[in-house]
Amino acid sequence: MNHRQSIKAVGLLSGGLDSTLAVKLMIDQDVDVSVLNFVTPFCTCTRKGCRHEASRVAELYGIPVKIIAAGEDYIEMIKNPKHGYGRNMNPCIDCRIFMFRKAKQYMEEIGALFIFTGEVLGQRPMSQHKKALKLIEQESDLENLVVRPLSAKLLSPTIPEKKQWIDREKLLSIQGRRRLPQMELADKLGLRDYPCPAGGCRLTDPQFAKRLKETFVYGECSIKEIQLLKYGRHFRLESGAKVIVGRNEEENRVLLRFFDKDDILMEVLEVGSPIVLLRKHKTKADVKKAEVLCVRYSDADKGENMSIKIRHSSDREKIVELFSL
């Protein structure tokens, strides 16, 4: 079937094991593969991020990769998902529809004939059962044009299979949440350096979901504001101001990078101290409460008189004295 060499397809690649295996299976069928990687504030794949892992896989196989960063349209979808949330703030079905629509645009742009994913039947309860898979295809205008190589034999044949653009017999019948079949396949294919069996999503985490819900209530919907939710201890003051307290040196460095106009930055001098970021402050009371939190989470001894350095975005600095609680 030499004509397969001219068949183009777009793969959704997170860089995790499942999507990497799907890419390999399509390449082994002489499909001309290009991949899309979606970068969102909610991915928990690796410390280096999904963008890095997807780029690494693309380099490994010598295939083009297009990175799409989540924008305002993605955040609006998170705020108001048509098909609702899972247990927390995870709109899994709407998220897949969003990504599939973007993939369809790219597919048409490069002249590809279908898309494929690393989805496994039954792996995720909200979006990876047969009814949900079909719904997602329909609402993405991709019905019967989505190949799921890892579970294809458990699903109805797609157009690419019916037209013999790919060989259905070379596709698999993996299902369920256990990753042992994928790990065995990876070993067989010589894949050793994969980051994790599958990526995670912060939207499924109850504490992060609580933070996100609250930040939407206060109209803090930018990517930057949502990124900040991943770091530090968060305190909402009565005025609506927010205090973020770094928990370690790494988070302190991150908060320094987020320091922006109208913010106030503070830290206790002479002892180990968190970086404290005060955002949307309106009153002197806001500043005082942030100072108290800064001292509380420092290494200051109880009752000790401490000096706090307070810095404004205009580079104004001052030192204030405060007793440790």
N, C-alpha and C positions, 0 to 999 in steps of 0.2 A: 504494500500500500504506500508507494513512494509519494503519492499525491499529498500525504499528510504533512510533508515538509513545508507546504505553503499555507497550512492552517495556522492562523494566529489566534491566540487566546490570552485573556487577561486574568491573572491570579491575584487574589487578595492575600497578601503576605504579611503576617505579624512578625515573623522571624522565629516564632515558637516551633515546636516539633511538628505539630499537625500540618501547618501550612507549608513548612519546608518539605515534608514528605509529599504533599500534593504537587508541589512544584517539580520535584524529582520524578514523580510518576508521569507527569505530562511531558517533561523533557524526554523521558525514555520512550515516549510514543511519537517522537519527532515533531511535537507541537512547537511552534514558534512562540515562546512564552515571554510576555512582559508582565511586570507585577506592580501592584499598587500597595502602598503602605500608608495607613492612616495614623496620624499622630494626634492624640488627645491628652488632656490633662489627667485622665483617669487610668491610664495604662500602668500596670505594675509588673511588666515582663521581667526586666532586669534593672540594675542600677544604671547601666548605660543607656537604657531606653530601647523602645521598639524600633525607632529609626535606625539605630546602630545595628541591631540584629538583622533587620530586613536588608540593609545595605551589605552586610557581611554575607548573607545568603545569596544575594544577587551577584556579588563579586565572585563567590564560589562557583556559581553556575554560568557566569558570563552573560547575564540577562539584564535588560534595562529595568530600572526601578523608578517609579514616580512617587514622591512623597507628598501627601496631602495633609496639611495641618488643619485641625479643627478650627472653625471660625464662628462668627456670630450665628450663622444658620444652624450649626450643630448645637450650640448652647440653647437656642430657642427650641430645638427638638427635645433636648433634655428637660427643659422647663415644662413643656406641654406635649408629652407623647400621646399620640392618637390611640395607641394600644396599651397604654398604662405602664406601670412599673412592676418589677418583681417584688421581692420582700422589702427592698430598701428604695434607692433612687435609680435602679437599673432598668432603663427602658429598652430591653434587649431586642425586641422585635423592631421597634422604630429605629434603633441604632443600625441594625442590619439593613433595613430598607434604605436608610440614608447612605450607607456605604455602597450598596448595590446600585443605587441610582448614579452615584459618582463613577462607579466602575463601568456602568453602561455608557456614560458619556465618553469615558476614555476608550472603551471598546470601539465605539463608532468613530472616534477621532483617529485611531491608528489602523482602522480596518480589520479589527479582530472579529471573530465569528461567535465567540462564547466566552463566558467567564468561568472560573473554577475557584474553589475554596478548600480549606482544610477541615471543614465542618464534619463532625462525626455524629451520626444518628444517635439520639438519646444521651449525648454527652452533657448538654446543658438543658435543664428542664423547661425553660421558658421559650427558647428560640430554636431548639434543634430536635423537635419531634416533627413527624410528617406533615401535620396540619399547619404548623408554623412555617416550615420550610416552603410549602406551597403558597401560603399567604404572602410571604416575603417576596417570592418570585413574582407573583401577580401584581403586587403594589409597586414593584420596581420595573414593571414592563419587561421582565426577563423570563417569562414562563417557559420552561423546558429548555432554557439556554444556560442553566447553571449546573455545572458538573461538580460533583463531590466525590473525588476519586477514592477516598478512604471508605466510603459507605455506599458507593454507587450500585452495587449488586443488590442492596436492600431497598433500593428506590426504583421508581419507574424509569425506563430508558429515556434519556434526553435526546434532543435533536442531534447533537454531535455524535451520539452513539448510534442513533437510527440511520444517520447519513454516513456512518462509518468514517467520520473524521478522526475518531479515536476508536480503539478496540475495547469494547465492554469487558471482554474476557480477561483483560489485563488490569481491570479495576478491582477494588477490594470490597469486603463485606464486614467492616469493623463497626461495632456499635457499643454503646455504653460508656461509662465514666472511667473504667480502668484503662490505663495507658500502656499496659504490658504489650499488646499487639503492635502498637506504634514503636515502642522501644526495641522490640525484636526486629521489626522491619528496618529501623534505623541501623541496627547492628549489621543486618544483612546487606544493606546498601552502603555500608562504610561510613555512616554519619556518626561522628563521635562528639563533636563540639557544639551541641545544641544547648541553649540557655536553660530551658525548662520544658516540661512536657507541653504546657500551654500557658498563655498569658493570663493575667488576672485583671480585674477591673475594680477600682476603688469604689465605684458606685454600689457595689454589693456589700461594702463594709458599713455596718450600722453607724459607727461614729463619724465616718466621713460623710455619709448620707445626711446625718443630722446637721453637720456643719454646712453642707451645700444647701439644704432646705432653708436654713436660717439666712444664709448669705443672699439667696434669691429674695427673701422677704424684705431685705434691706436694699434691694436693687443693685447689688454688687455682682454684676453678671459678665464682666469682662474676663477674658482668658487670664489676664494677670491676676485678678482678684481670686479666681478659682484656683490658679496655681498655688497661691499663698495658703490655701486651705490644707495643703499637704505638710506644712511645716509649723512646728511650735505648738504652744498652748494658746488657745484663743479665748478671749474674754470680751463679751459685749457689754458696754457700759450703758447706763440709763439714757444718756444723750443720743445713743446710736453709734458712738465712737467704738472702735475696736482696738484692743490691745493684744499683740502677739508676742509671746515670750519664747525665745529660743531655748531648746532643751539640751543642746550640746554644741560643740564647736562648729560642726558642719552646718547645723541650722543657723547658728549665729552668722556664718559667712553668707548663707542664702538671704537672710533678712537684710543684711547690709546691701546686697544687690537690689533688693526690692525697695529700698529707701527712695522716696520720691518727693516731689514738691507737695507742700502742705502736711507732710508727715513729720513726726518727731521721733528721734532715735535716742535711746538712753542706755547707759550701763553704769554699774557700780565700779568705782575705782579701787585699786589696791587689793581686791580679793577676786576670786573667781566669780564671774558675773554672766548672766544671760544678756544677749542683745534684746532690747525691748523696742518694738515698733508700735507707735501710736498713730492710728489712721482715722481720718474723719473727725478729729477732735473739735470740740466747739467751746469748751469752757475750761477755766483754770482747774475746776474739779476733775476733769478728765486727765489732765496732766498729773495732778496729785495722785490719783488712783493708779496711774501707770507707774509713777515713782515707787509707790508702795509695793506693787507687784514685782518691780525690778529688784528691790531689796529683799523681798520675801524669797525669791528664787535664786538669790546669790548665795555665796558661801559665808556671808557675814554672820558673826555670832549674835545671839539674841541680846538685844539692848545696846549693841555697839553703834556708835555714831559713825555713819558712812557718808562718803561723798559720791554724788551721782553726777556724771557728765551728761548733759542734755544738749543735743544738737538738732538744729533746725535745718531744713533743706537749703536755706539761704546761707549755710555755713556759719550761722551764728551759733556760738557755744556758750554754755554757762555751767557752773558747778553749784549744786545745791547740797545741803546737809540734811540727812534723814536718819532717824534711829531705826535699827533693825528690829523687827517684830519679835 
